[in-house]
Amino acid sequence: MRLISCLFVSLLLFGCGYQLKTAVELDNAYNKTHIKHSITSPLYRPLAVALSNQGVNLVEDATSASAQIIISKDSLTKQVQSIGANNRVQEYRLDYEVVFSVQFLEKIAVPEQTLNLSRDYAFDIGQIAGAQGEEQVLRQQMYEDMAQSIIRAIANQSSIQ
């Protein structure tokens, strides 16, 4: 009986198309890449680490780069999501928007694209220190998720061309 249930679950997983997320392959043209964005931006380091993990060599000088990732908008906003009966905030929402493009020498490789992420989190005035810590963790996760989203968008665009 146990064997049959294991087989059934396996068939369900394979039948629905479930696959583990794997590393994406970037074109060789990305071997020397420059990120045109402020080095002090919270997105810069996660993006640089994610690109390095893909085997991309990052260069500081744009003139020596074969590819340039241009981040034209990097905006993280915090909005009130819900207010309780006592007129106090119960939930906040973090919305993160990045607009980027990729250029090879003088040719646009990936036209300008907009990526959005959002996360909600509960807020309790009685536990304000914990809520602020949770917000910082969420922000860092959003930067890392956005870096991965940028890489996947670049890989998808490269596979189309």
N, C-alpha and C positions, 0 to 999 in steps of 0.2 A: 504494500500500500504506500509506504514511504517513497519507494522508487517511482511509482506512478505519479505521485504528487510532485516530486522533483522534476520529472520529465515534463509534466504539464506546465509548471512554472517556467521551465527553460523554453518550451515552445512558445509560451506567451511573450517572453522577453524577446526572442528572436523574431517572432511574428509581428510585433509592434514596431520593429525597426530600432530598438534601443541599442545604442553603442556608447562605449566610453569615449570621452573627449580625448583626442590625440593631438599631438603637436602638429601645427600646420607647416607646410613647406613653403618657404618664400623663394622667389626667383633669385638667381645668381646676381642679378642687377642690384640687389640690396646688400651686397657684400660690404660696401663702404657707404654707410648711411649717416646723414647728419639730421639731427632733430632741431628744427627751427622753432624753438620755444624757450621761454625763460628757464634757465637752469634752477631757479629758486621755486618754480612752480611745483606743487605737490604731485602733479602727473608726470613730471620729467623723469624722476628716478624709477618709478614702476615701469614706465615705458622703456627706458634704457635697459633695465634688467630683463624685461620680457624679450626685447629684441636680441640682447646678448645670448639669452637662453635658446634663441632660434638660430644661433650661429652667425649673427650679423655683427660686423665690426663697426663700431660707432666712431666717427671722426668729428673733431671739433671744428675744423675748417670746412665751410660749405663748398669752397672751390675744389677741394680734393675729393669730394663725395661723388659717388655714382648715383645716389638717390638722396632725396631730401624730403623728409616728412615735415609738412608745414602745418602747425596748429594755429589756426586763425581765431578760434574762440574756445575758451576753457572757463566754463561758468558753473559754479556750484551754489545753489540757492536753498534757503531753508524757509519753509512755509508752515503755517499752522494747518494741521490736517483735521483736528476735531477739538471741540471745546465741551467740557462737562457741564453738568447742571449747576455747579457752583461758579460758572464763568471763568474757569481756569483751563488752561491748555492741557489736553490729555495726550495728544499725539502731534508729532511733527512729521513733515515729509521733506526729504532731501532730494532735490532734482539736479541732475548733473548733465550738462550739455557740452559736447565737444564738436567743433567743426574742423575738419582736417582735409588735406589733399597731399598727394605725393607727386614729386617732379623728378624726372630723370634728365639730367643736364638741362636742356631747354624744352623738353617735351613733358606734357602732363601725362603721368602714368595712371593716376587715380584722381578723377575729378573731385571737386569739393563734396564732402559727405558730412552729414550730421548724425551723430550718435547720441542717444539719450539713455540715462539710467535714473531710476528713482527708488528710494527706500523709505519706508515708514518706520517710526519707532515711538514707543510709549514714553510719556513724560510724567513723572511724579515729583511734585515740588518737595515732598518729604524725603526723597532720595536724589536730590539734585546733583550730588557728586557722582553717583552712579550713572545718572542720565547723561551727564556731560562726557563721562568716559565712554559710554555706549555710542554717543554721537561721534566721538573721535575714531573709534574702531570702525564704525560704519563708513565714515569718510575715507579712511585708509583702504577699506575693502572696495569702495567704489572706484578709487584711483587705480587699484590693481585690476579690477574687472574691466575698467575702461581701456586700460593698456592692452588687455587680451582682446577686447572687442575691436580695437584699432587694427591689431595684427590680423585677426580673422577677416576683417573687411578688406584689408590690403590683399590678403591671400585669395579671397573670393574674387576680387576685381582682377587680379593677375591671371586667375584660371579662366576667366571669361574671354580675355583678350587673346 
